[in-house]
């Protein structure tokens, strides 16, 4: 339920930009609607910046905290930030509220993955990640289309109010259902931050930021492809978004199982599949059937590789699993911005609305190259004789601090 709220509140902002810009920037919107909508995009950037900043700060500050209490606290913060987004009176105050709402995003989803994996038991971290992310993917099937309709019919503030209510419901459920999950009393800021000294952490974050940037290059302009390339009516956009969400949901569930069985294979096949799906998207979107099939495939491939990336980042972080799990979502939000910006650049250059999918192919292949480098370095390090002063040369399959029950 918490993931559902995160996905709905984040992605519905993109769909309601015209309504938000008209409501907050009325004079500018009356004079130049495109300029007003472009300025309203700052709200999306502010939220993404909040995710990037909040994930490491909260992970380090709360390293010792009880996992169950921290889950409740982060849900409360998400509710407050989302309600503030709905009630703030001016553009500047909504901008600040969106930044605040983004702060707990990465830490919450990262923590949820660790908590789910811990409850499921050793050997199930990939499934735990899939459980935590399932709400976000289902939000793209029903939450975002429904809240987009609500925002268009009752005003954009109504959509944020509903998202805030979802977080309150998730908070109540967490308070009554989560078992007591203590934190790590030996954790400290220095140990958490030492994870950044491991080159594998940066490589895996690069895989997430660059590889997933390809998905967002397609997702950001999905509505434009639907109406301008395929030639469907605006009413078809929610159905295409739902097809993408169905692919994301199925890919996430299967990807979690694949990550538990063989994380390396899931990572590589997922990135290859992501590149091929976006190549198919560029080729098939001339017809309605091709558009729906390709949108489903892109969503499936993107989320199939997600659990493998996050599980690998958690393992690379060693004694700082919360930091690793949280930074995964910071990397994804960097990819969100990177994909949307590069996609917009090729459109502005006159290459058409299919061109972002080709940008996505390049980004997915770049992510694949980083994955191959990461695996090669890991195998090379594993063959070196360990020294008493060195850290372990391999990445443990699961961090010990989070698998103890």
N, C-alpha and C positions, 0 to 999 in steps of 0.2 A: 504493500500500500504506500509506503514511503517512496519507493522507486517510481511508482505510478504518479505520485504528486510531483516528484522532481522532473520526470519526463514531460508531463502535461504542462507544468508552469514554464519550463524552459522553451519547449518547441512551439507552444501556442503563441509566444511573444512574436515569433517570426511571422505567423499567419495573421496576426492582428495589427501589424505595423501601420497600415493605412488608418485604421480606427484610432489607434493610439496617437498617431501624429495629428489627426484631425481634432481629437479631444484635448491634447496638451499644447499643440502649436497651431491653434485655429487661424490666426491672422496669416502666418506663413503658409499654411495649407491652402487657404483661400487664394493666395497670390501664386503659389508654386507648389502643387501637391507632391511632385517628385522630390523637390528639395526638402520639404517637410518630412517625407518618409525616409529620405536618406539621413536626416538628422536624428530621426527616431531610432535608427539602427544603432546609435550610441548606447541605447538601453541594452541591446544584446551584447555589445562589447563590454559594458560595465559589469554585466552578470558574469561573462566569461572571465574577466579580470578578477572578479571576486572568487571564482573557483580556483584560479591559478594561485592567488595569494593565500586564500584560506586553507587549502589542503595541507601544505607543509606546516603552516603556523599552528593550526589546530592539532595536527598529528604530533608535533613536538611538544606542545604545551600540555596535551592530555595523554601523554605516553603512559603514565601510571594509573590513569583513571579506570574505574570499573567499566567494562565494555557495555554492560546493560544500562548503567546510568548515563554513560556518554551517548548511547543511542537515543535515549529519551531526551537528553539535553539538546542534541543536534536537531531532532525533530521539532522541538520547541523553537529553536532558532530559525528553522526553515519556515515554520508557521508565522512567526513574527515578521520576518523579512517579506514574506509573500503578502500578508495582510497590509503591511506598510506600503507595498507597491500598489495595492488597490486603493488605498485611502489617501496617499500623498497628493497634495493639491496642484503642484506645479511640475513642469518638466524636470527641473533641477532636483527637486525632492524625490521624484520617481526614479531618476537616474541614481541617486544615492541609495534609495531603497533596493534597487535591483542589484547594486554592488553588495549590499549587506545580505540580500537573499542568496547570492552566489557563494558567500564565504563558507557555509557549512556543507555545500553540495558535495565536493570531492571527499571530504572527511566522512560524511554520512555514508555515501555509497561504498567507499573503501571499507569502513567499519562494518557495514551490513554484510559485505562479502566475507570478512573474517569471522563475524559472529555466526553466519549461516554455516560456514565450513567447520567451525568449532563444534556446533551442535550436531552436524552430520557425522563428525568423527574423522579420524585420520584417513587419508586417501581420497577425500571428497572435496578438496579445496576448489577444484574446477566446478563441481556441481554447486558449491556454496556461492561462487561468483555468479553462476547462472541464475540461482534463486534470487540473489540480490538485484540482478539486472532485469529479471523477468517483468517486474512492474514497469520499468522504464520502456521496455519494448512493447508491452501491452498498451501502454499509454499512447503509442503511435498508431495503434489499431483503432481504439475507441475513444481514448481520452482527448487527444488533440483534435480530431474531427468534431467531437461533441462540444468541447470547450470553444472551438472556433465558431461553431454555430451559435453558442450561447453569447459569445462576445459580440458577434455581428448583430444578434437580435436584441440583447439587453445592455450592450455596452461592454467595452473591454475590461472595465473594473470588475464586472460580474464574473469574468473568467478567473481573475486572480483571487477573488473572494472564494470561489469554489475550490481552487487549488489550496488555499489556506485551510479550508475546512477539511480537505483530504489529509493534510498534514496533522491536524488535530485528531482526526480519527486514527491515523497511524500511531500517534503518540499514546492515545488511550489503549490501543491494542498492545503496543510494546510494554506499557506499564503492567498490563495484566497477563501477558503471555511469556515474556522473556524470562529464562532462568537467570539466577545470579551468576554473572560471569566476571570474576575479578580481573583487574588489570595486572600489569607486571610491576611489582614494587621495586625492582632493581633498575627500571628504566630511568634514563635521564636525558637531558637535551643533547649532551655531547655524544652519547651513544646513538641517539636517533639521527643526528646530523652526520655522523660518521658514515652512514650509508651512502652519502653523496660522494665519498671517496672511492667507491667501487665503480669502475668504468662500465660494468655491465648495467648498472642502474641507468646511466645516461643513454646507453645504447638501446635498452628496452623502451625507455621513455621516447627516444627518437622513433622507434618502430611505431609506437602508438600515435605520436604527433604527426608524423609524415605519412605513414600508411593509412591512418584513418582520415587524414586530410583529403584523400581521394574520395572517400564516401561523402564527406560534407561538400565537396565540390559538386557532386551530383545532387545531393539532398537540398542544398540551398536554392537550386534553380529548377526543382522538380515541377513546380506549378507552371513556370514559364515554358518548359518543354511540353507539358500536357496541352497547353492552349496554343502556343505559337508554333510548335513543331508537329505534334500529332494532330492538332486542329480540333481538339475536343472542347466542349464548353467548360466554363468555370465550375459548373456543378460536378464535373468529373474529378476535380482535384482531390476532394476528400477520399474518393474511392482509390485513387492512385496512392495517396498517402497510406491508406489502410492496407493496400497490397504490400507496400514497403514495410509497414509495421508487422504484418503477418510473417514476412520473410525474416525480419529481425527476431521475432519471437521464436520461430522454429530454429533459426541458426544459433541463437543464444543457448537454447536447451541442448541441442546436439553438440555444440561447441564445448559446453561445460563437461559433458561426458568424454568427448574426445581429448580434452586437456588432461583429464585424470588418467586416461589410458596411455597417451603418448603426447606429451606437451610439445615436443619438438616437431613432430609430424603435423599436429594440429596447427601450429604456428605457420609452418611453411605452406601447407596445402591451403590454409585459409587465405594467405596473402596472394598466392597464385590465383585462387578462385576469385578474389576480390578484383584483381586486375582483369581477368577474363570476363567477369560479369559487367564491368564498366565498359569494356570494349564492345560487348553485346548491346549494352544500353545505347551507345553511340550509333550502332548499326541498325537497331530494331525499332527505334521509337517513331518511325514513320507511320506505323500502324497502331491501332488501339491495342490489339492483342499483343504485339511486340512490346509496347510500352508497359503494360501490366506485368508481363512475364519478366522483362528486364528489371523493372522496379523491385519485384519480389526477389529476384536473384541478387541484386546489389545489397538489399537489406539482409538477406540470408548470409551472404559471404562476409559482410562487415561484422556481424555479431557472432558468426561462427569463430572468427579469429580472436574476438574480444577476451573470452575467459583465458585463453592460452597466453595472451599478452599480460593480463593482470596477474595470473598465477606465476609467471616468470619474473615479473617485477617484484612481487611479494618475496619470492625465493631469493632474488638478487639482493634484497634489502637486509637479509640476515636477521639480526636482532632488532630491526626496526620495521616489523611487518605492517603496522598501521601507516607509517610514512609511505612505504612502497605502495600499499593498496590505495592510498589517497592520491599520491602523485600520478597514478595511472589516469585519474579523471582530469587532473590538470593537463596532462599530455593530450588527452582527447579534446579538451577545449582549445588548446593551441591548434590542434588539427582542424577544429571547427572554423576558427578564424582563418587559418592558412588556406583551407580548401575554398571557402567562400570568396576570399580576396583574389586568389589566382583564377578561380572560375569567372569572377567578374571582369578580370583583366582581359581574358581571351574573348569574352563577349564584347567588351568595349572595343577591342581591336578589330571587330567585324567578322569574327570567325564563326559566329552563330551559337545557338543554345545547346548544340550537341558537343561543342568544344570542351566544356568543363568535364565531360566524361573522359575525354582523352587526357586532360590534365590529371584526372583521377587515376588513369592507368599508369601514368608516369610516377605519380606519388606512391601508388601501391607497389610498383616495382622497386622504387627507392627504399620503401620499408622492407621489402623482401631482401634487398642487398644488405641492409643493416642487420636483419635477422641472421643471414648467412655469416656475416662478420662476427656477430655475437656468439653463435654456435661454434665457429672455428676457434675463436679465442678461448672459449670455455674448454673445448677439448684439448687444446694445446696446453692450457694451464693445468688440466687434470693429469697430464703425463709428466709434469715436473715433480721432482721429489719435494715433499713439504719440508719446511724449516720450522724450528720452534718459534721464530718471531713472526712468521707469516700468517696471514689469514688463511682459512680454507680455500683451496684453489678451485673448488667446484661450487655450484649453487645447490643447496639442499632442496629436495623436492618440496618440502613444506617446512616453514619456520617452526622451530620447536616451541616457541613461546605461545603460538596460537593453536597448536594441535593438542595440547594438554587439556583434558576434559575436567 
